[in-house]
Amino acid sequence: MIFKKLKLIAFVISIGLLSSCASLVESIGPSSNDMIFDLIAISENEVKGRKVNFNLSVNVPRSSQVLNNEKILVKPRPSVIQYYRQIAWSDRIPKLVHRRLLQAFEDSKRVRSVGARADGFDSQYDLLIEIRDFQIEPSEKTPAKNGIQPLQVKVTFFAKLIYEQNAKVVRSTKITRIVEVGAETRQNIATAFNSAFGKATASLVKWTLK
């Protein structure tokens, strides 16, 4: 009985953390009433540069279980996980990110060929990616006003470039991009996610092919 009470208290506290953003609540998953979000392919101009003379494989990124789904992740603080209601991604986040990353490398016209090793693609270099952040969280730049906490979108990739012949890590990097949401609307959230993802993707392509 005491354990049940403690669980109830913990739940109430976690909900209270979001009292300034009433629309941030848990959801089980996409429903027929959800607005579906997609990631927009970035412009070719954002990934222009010198060409490289090798084939590149880009595998489906790794992620924690909380990101391996179609939900919009919300972290009101680092130890608390919630999901935004009434919006969802069009696919699991790792698959969605993978599709747009491949497209970004293809559209750059800088690499000889690019594909996924899981499809039997043969390459000289492998790009291994972990999605560490892909979430809505309280803004780090803008303070709360009238009890309302502004939001930001945070996208972080950790990447390793592997030389396939000897499986050696050529180099690694962490790329984080943060974009303010502005007024809390579903459209603004979608725009912020696409902006943060686009900036992180452009940086990843340039870093990989430098």
Secondary structure, DSSP 8 states (H G I E B T S, - for coil): -HHHHHHHHHHHHHHHTTTTSTT----SS--TT-EEE------GGGG-----SSEEEE---EE-GGGSSSEEEEEEETTEEEEEEEEEESS-HHHHHHHHHHHHHHHHT-SSEEE-GGGT---SEEEEEEEEEEEEEE-SSS--BTTB--EEEEEEEEEEEEETTTTEEEEEEEEEEEEE--S--HHHHHHHHHHHHHHHHHHHHHHHT-
